[in-house]
Amino acid sequence: MMKNYDVLIIGGGPAAISACRVFGSSPRKMSVAVIRPEQFSMIYCAMPYAIEGVVTVEQTFKEDTLVTGNGAELIRDAVAEVDFAKNEVATLMGERYHYRKLIIATGANPVVPNLPGADLNGIMTFKTGDDLIRIRNLVEGGLQEAVVVGAGAIGIELAQSLQARGVAVSLVDTEDHVLPNLVDREMIKEAEELLVQKGIKLELHERVVALNGTQEGWVAEVVLAGGKKICFREPGKGLVVFCVGMRANTGLFKDTGLALGRNGILVNAGMETNLPGVYAVGDCAEFVSGITGKIAEGKLATNAVLMGKVAAKRILGQPAEFTGFYNGAVTKVYDLRIAGTGLTEKAAAANGYVPVAGYGQTTTRFPIIPGARKVKVKLIADRNSRRVLGGQVVGGECVAERIDLITFTIQKNLLLEDLAGLSYSAQPYQTFFPAGNAIVMAAEDALKAFSVNIANTRRQC
Ligand SMILES: Cc1cc2nc3c(=O)[nH]c(=O)nc-3n(C[C@H](O)[C@H](O)[C@H](O)COP(=O)(O)OP(=O)(O)OC[C@H]3O[C@@H](n4cnc5c(N)ncnc54)[C@H](O)[C@@H]3O)c2cc1C
């Protein structure tokens, strides 16, 4: 007899797991099942560090109890077809399951541009556990050279992990600086210098246009738009990894009646699709920026978790809404921490704002305390409304907490003067100097662009 579930979840990533957590902690009991093909769900964020050897590959596997410990059944299989009219899914292994509510959490697949030579051996992406094991095996087998295409957080972290294992790495990006979606040009100079010092060759403002191979079909050269060729010293022994973005994994739903946008499955703030009882969450769903209200990229585990929770709460009859992508994110370049949130100054201008920027620079601890490191904060605000649109923090430590505070400011539609009037803590080992909080300094600096002195006056208006 066909098994029947109150809730069937397709996918085993953070979006699915966070939905399971909500069902598991609810007093209202429902029969929930998760279908995913992998033996293990991955801690994707930790994958670069398994190449570097900081953690083992096995440590990047998530425990199945994240699903089963929350009372959900785990089905290791893949959905091959969904019959939305009958509320049924058919799987690759030939099973059929009936559901009352369906949560689609199929994630996204990495993009490989359609270039001449893109099907050569030695060309990869970096998303799955299999990708990790393959790259790790190549490194263990003495990989000498690699080209990482895409200098976003995934590309940057992969490049460093390969370099740490003695691989000669070139990092290519079409933009004129690394981490272009996270921070503006002037905030990233020190990080780029560090990458270069460590021996990573930066090929910025460059585009890969073709890949040439050996007679045996292994990649041998990477051809750039400017005419330069990155040639592997030992053709047939190099690796090219494309980290140029992800595309929503929605192939299963083409021509099924499920409404799809350019960036994924269309959902409302309750994560409901156009079909009754069907929800979509995480990287497979298209959603808007919480700042601009326009369709935006937001393929982050942190967004997936929030979306998964909203869908589960709605199914349980609880009020919940996803308010949009703010994209607070953090990465590292060796021992320098780099964080960004909201819109960069460039993105703010591209979205029609007239951006105003302010900077604050100080040390992560009181300057007299051992271990104090430089830290720089940039705030971006809208000249018309003084609403905070974005922030960037680059420094030696504790940047994540600071970027999260700025994200919250943006989420709550606060203004520069709200941040200028921030009430904060201070202690020599843990914070900025009392008289020099870099976030407050950046807000005060940005406020200089306004002729009227509005700092701390908002509440009197
Ligand atoms: C190397 C790397 C590092 C990252 N680092 C960070 C970071 O530091 N911080 C951060 O916030 N984000 C990070 N991300 C992004 C983050 O991992 C994703 O945004 C997140 O995993 C999306 O979660 P999801 O649940 O929507 O989809 P996914 O995690 O992609 O999960 C999709 C699931 O659906 C399953 N599936 C697909 N098709 C089917 C089918 N037909 N039937 C059954 N199951 C199916 C898949 O097998 C998988 O289990 C990183 C990503 C990578 C690749």
The ligand as an SDF file (V2000), in Angstrom:
LIG
                    3D

 53 58  0  0  0  0  0  0  0  0999 V2000
   31.2980   25.0210   -0.7340 C   0  0  0  0  0  0  0  0  0  0  0  0
   30.1150   25.7780   -0.2240 C   0  0  0  0  0  0  0  0  0  0  0  0
   30.2600   26.6250    0.8580 C   0  0  0  0  0  0  0  0  0  0  0  0
   29.1740   27.3440    1.3310 C   0  0  0  0  0  0  0  0  0  0  0  0
   29.3680   28.1600    2.4050 N   0  0  0  0  0  0  0  0  0  0  0  0
   28.3030   28.8170    2.9300 C   0  0  0  0  0  0  0  0  0  0  0  0
   28.4650   29.6100    4.1050 C   0  0  0  0  0  0  0  0  0  0  0  0
   29.5700   29.7140    4.6620 O   0  0  0  0  0  0  0  0  0  0  0  0
   27.3670   30.2410    4.5940 N   0  0  0  0  0  0  0  0  0  0  0  0
   26.1370   30.1320    4.0030 C   0  0  0  0  0  0  0  0  0  0  0  0
   25.1740   30.7220    4.5000 O   0  0  0  0  0  0  0  0  0  0  0  0
   25.9650   29.3930    2.8820 N   0  0  0  0  0  0  0  0  0  0  0  0
   27.0120   28.7300    2.3420 C   0  0  0  0  0  0  0  0  0  0  0  0
   26.8420   27.9630    1.2120 N   0  0  0  0  0  0  0  0  0  0  0  0
   25.5140   27.9460    0.5550 C   0  0  0  0  0  0  0  0  0  0  0  0
   24.5890   26.9530    1.2180 C   0  0  0  0  0  0  0  0  0  0  0  0
   25.2200   25.7170    1.3480 O   0  0  0  0  0  0  0  0  0  0  0  0
   23.2910   26.8120    0.4330 C   0  0  0  0  0  0  0  0  0  0  0  0
   22.6820   28.0640    0.3020 O   0  0  0  0  0  0  0  0  0  0  0  0
   22.3420   25.8680    1.1670 C   0  0  0  0  0  0  0  0  0  0  0  0
   22.8800   24.5730    1.2140 O   0  0  0  0  0  0  0  0  0  0  0  0
   20.9780   25.8250    0.5040 C   0  0  0  0  0  0  0  0  0  0  0  0
   20.1970   24.9410    1.2190 O   0  0  0  0  0  0  0  0  0  0  0  0
   18.9700   24.1730    0.5650 P   0  0  0  0  0  0  0  0  0  0  0  0
   18.4360   23.2840    1.6270 O   0  0  0  0  0  0  0  0  0  0  0  0
   18.0640   25.1310   -0.0900 O   0  0  0  0  0  0  0  0  0  0  0  0
   19.6050   23.3240   -0.6280 O   0  0  0  0  0  0  0  0  0  0  0  0
   20.7790   22.2450   -0.6500 P   0  0  0  0  0  0  0  0  0  0  0  0
   21.5970   22.3300    0.5690 O   0  0  0  0  0  0  0  0  0  0  0  0
   21.4190   22.3840   -1.9630 O   0  0  0  0  0  0  0  0  0  0  0  0
   20.0160   20.8670   -0.5840 O   0  0  0  0  0  0  0  0  0  0  0  0
   19.2250   20.3950   -1.6510 C   0  0  0  0  0  0  0  0  0  0  0  0
   18.8330   18.9880   -1.3370 C   0  0  0  0  0  0  0  0  0  0  0  0
   17.8620   18.5630   -2.2820 O   0  0  0  0  0  0  0  0  0  0  0  0
   18.2010   17.2560   -2.7200 C   0  0  0  0  0  0  0  0  0  0  0  0
   17.5290   16.9760   -3.9910 N   0  0  0  0  0  0  0  0  0  0  0  0
   17.6790   17.6150   -5.1630 C   0  0  0  0  0  0  0  0  0  0  0  0
   16.8980   17.0380   -6.1110 N   0  0  0  0  0  0  0  0  0  0  0  0
   16.2310   16.0320   -5.4880 C   0  0  0  0  0  0  0  0  0  0  0  0
   15.2780   15.0740   -5.9160 C   0  0  0  0  0  0  0  0  0  0  0  0
   14.8490   15.0280   -7.1740 N   0  0  0  0  0  0  0  0  0  0  0  0
   14.8000   14.1940   -5.0060 N   0  0  0  0  0  0  0  0  0  0  0  0
   15.2150   14.2240   -3.7150 C   0  0  0  0  0  0  0  0  0  0  0  0
   16.1260   15.1070   -3.2680 N   0  0  0  0  0  0  0  0  0  0  0  0
   16.6190   16.0010   -4.1350 C   0  0  0  0  0  0  0  0  0  0  0  0
   19.7020   17.3190   -2.7900 C   0  0  0  0  0  0  0  0  0  0  0  0
   20.2580   16.0560   -2.9650 O   0  0  0  0  0  0  0  0  0  0  0  0
   19.9780   17.9810   -1.4530 C   0  0  0  0  0  0  0  0  0  0  0  0
   19.8770   17.0760   -0.4000 O   0  0  0  0  0  0  0  0  0  0  0  0
   27.9060   27.2300    0.7110 C   0  0  0  0  0  0  0  0  0  0  0  0
   27.7460   26.3770   -0.3750 C   0  0  0  0  0  0  0  0  0  0  0  0
   28.8370   25.6560   -0.8470 C   0  0  0  0  0  0  0  0  0  0  0  0
   28.6540   24.7430   -2.0250 C   0  0  0  0  0  0  0  0  0  0  0  0
  1  2  1  0
  2  3  1  0
  2 52  2  0
  3  4  2  0
  4  5  1  0
  4 50  1  0
  5  6  2  0
  6  7  1  0
  6 13  1  0
  7  8  2  0
  7  9  1  0
  9 10  1  0
 10 11  2  0
 10 12  1  0
 12 13  2  0
 13 14  1  0
 14 15  1  0
 14 50  1  0
 15 16  1  0
 16 17  1  0
 16 18  1  0
 18 19  1  0
 18 20  1  0
 20 21  1  0
 20 22  1  0
 22 23  1  0
 23 24  1  0
 24 25  2  0
 24 26  1  0
 24 27  1  0
 27 28  1  0
 28 29  2  0
 28 30  1  0
 28 31  1  0
 31 32  1  0
 32 33  1  0
 33 34  1  0
 33 48  1  0
 34 35  1  0
 35 36  1  0
 35 46  1  0
 36 37  1  0
 36 45  1  0
 37 38  2  0
 38 39  1  0
 39 40  1  0
 39 45  2  0
 40 41  1  0
 40 42  2  0
 42 43  1  0
 43 44  2  0
 44 45  1  0
 46 47  1  0
 46 48  1  0
 48 49  1  0
 50 51  2  0
 51 52  1  0
 52 53  1  0
M  END
$$$$
